Amino acid sequence: MSMLTPPGMGGKYRVTGTAYPRMSRPRRRRKLVFALLGSVLALALLGYGALQLIDVFRGDGGKHTAAAGDCATKGPASATPAAAANPGPAASAAPAVVLPQPGQITVNVYNATPRAGLAKAVGDELKKRGFTVGHVGNAPADFDKKVPGPGILLGSPRTDKAAYSVLGTQLTGVTQQTDTREGADIDLILGDSFKELNKKEDADKALAVLANPAPAPSSKKC
């Protein structure tokens, strides 16, 4: 029996031979691998943190985040059916403008050109289009044969500016002036280059655009 065999043990537990069993140290390869991966991860986290700090000090982080959020919100792929059905205030169209009706606008038509009967013809057409026509005749001496353009809209400084716009849809190229009158009526003084009123279809389209202006396009680009 070998001296390495514990007392009372024999058979298969018997240690024989003259060589001592080799007791090898456990391998450390796995620990080294884990240590290396941990170091790489720590360096990556430190680098990311440094970049975030740089963005904060530069003030770019909030801008990039907000721009990305706006583009994601406005993109067609990110729009949900609920958002499309119920657009928010930013996506809604511009509110309709309340305009006076043509019947609420009293127009005095005056002819400052050598053409006879022009004021009456224009007054009759404006009446057909729903305007209230007041005085019709030759232009006052201050304007007679002194209006080279299509015409002048003359009214009180307190006259509703929307009334000028509504009447302006009926003819193009007119200018606006004011005098000392107290009433809300507007003089349409026809000038030398006046040919005819705009076609009713075109005037109606211009009036519709005036009442429902299109929203201004966004200046942001994604």
Backbone hydrogen bonds, N-H to C=O, Kabsch-Sander energy under -0.5 kcal/mol:
donor,donor_aa,acceptor,acceptor_aa,energy
2,S,15,V,-0.6
5,T,2,S,-1.3
9,M,6,P,-1.6
13,Y,10,G,-1.9
14,R,11,G,-1.3
16,T,14,R,-0.6
23,M,21,P,-0.5
24,S,22,R,-0.9
32,L,28,R,-2.2
33,V,29,R,-2.1
34,F,30,R,-2.3
35,A,31,K,-2.5
36,L,32,L,-2.3
37,L,33,V,-2.4
38,G,34,F,-2.4
39,S,35,A,-1.9
40,V,36,L,-2.1
41,L,37,L,-2.4
42,A,38,G,-2.3
43,L,39,S,-2.3
44,A,40,V,-2.2
45,L,41,L,-2.4
46,L,42,A,-2.2
47,G,43,L,-2.3
48,Y,44,A,-2.3
49,G,45,L,-2.4
50,A,46,L,-2.1
51,L,47,G,-2.0
52,Q,48,Y,-2.2
53,L,49,G,-2.1
54,I,50,A,-2.0
55,D,51,L,-2.2
56,V,52,Q,-2.2
57,F,53,L,-2.4
58,R,54,I,-2.0
59,G,55,D,-1.3
60,D,55,D,-1.6
61,G,55,D,-1.0
64,H,60,D,-2.8
65,T,61,G,-2.3
66,A,62,G,-2.7
67,A,63,K,-2.9
68,A,64,H,-2.5
69,G,65,T,-2.2
70,D,66,A,-2.6
71,C,67,A,-2.5
72,A,68,A,-2.2
73,T,69,G,-2.2
74,K,70,D,-2.5
75,G,71,C,-1.4
78,S,75,G,-0.7
79,A,75,G,-0.7
84,A,80,T,-2.3
85,A,81,P,-2.2
86,N,82,A,-2.1
91,A,88,G,-0.6
92,S,88,G,-1.2
97,V,211,A,-2.8
99,L,97,V,-0.7
104,Q,101,Q,-2.1
105,I,102,P,-1.6
106,T,104,Q,-0.6
107,V,105,I,-0.6
107,V,132,T,-3.1
108,N,186,I,-2.8
109,V,107,V,-0.6
109,V,135,H,-2.1
110,Y,108,N,-0.6
110,Y,188,L,-2.9
111,N,137,G,-2.2
112,A,110,Y,-0.6
112,A,190,L,-1.8
118,L,115,R,-0.9
121,A,117,G,-1.8
122,V,118,L,-2.4
123,G,119,A,-2.5
124,D,120,K,-2.5
125,E,121,A,-1.8
126,L,122,V,-2.4
127,K,123,G,-2.1
128,K,124,D,-1.8
129,R,125,E,-1.4
130,G,127,K,-1.4
131,F,126,L,-2.2
132,T,102,P,-0.9
132,T,105,I,-1.8
133,V,131,F,-0.7
134,G,107,V,-3.0
134,G,132,T,-0.5
137,G,109,V,-1.8
139,A,111,N,-2.4
143,F,140,P,-1.8
144,D,140,P,-2.1
145,K,112,A,-1.6
146,K,143,F,-2.5
152,I,189,I,-2.0
153,L,175,T,-3.2
154,L,152,I,-0.6
154,L,187,D,-2.5
155,G,177,Q,-2.0
159,T,156,S,-1.7
163,A,160,D,-1.1
164,Y,160,D,-1.0
165,S,161,K,-1.7
166,V,162,A,-2.5
167,L,163,A,-2.3
168,G,164,Y,-2.3
169,T,165,S,-0.8
169,T,166,V,-0.9
170,Q,167,L,-1.5
171,L,168,G,-0.6
175,T,151,G,-1.7
177,Q,153,L,-2.7
179,D,155,G,-1.8
186,I,106,T,-2.6
187,D,154,L,-3.3
188,L,108,N,-3.9
189,I,152,I,-2.7
189,I,187,D,-0.7
190,L,110,Y,-2.9
190,L,188,L,-0.7
191,G,150,P,-2.2
192,D,147,V,-3.0
193,S,148,P,-0.6
193,S,149,G,-1.1
194,F,149,G,-0.5
194,F,191,G,-1.5
198,N,170,Q,-3.5
203,A,199,K,-2.7
204,D,200,K,-2.5
205,K,201,E,-1.9
206,A,202,D,-2.4
207,L,203,A,-2.1
208,A,204,D,-2.1
209,V,205,K,-2.3
210,L,206,A,-1.9
211,A,207,L,-1.8
212,N,208,A,-1.8
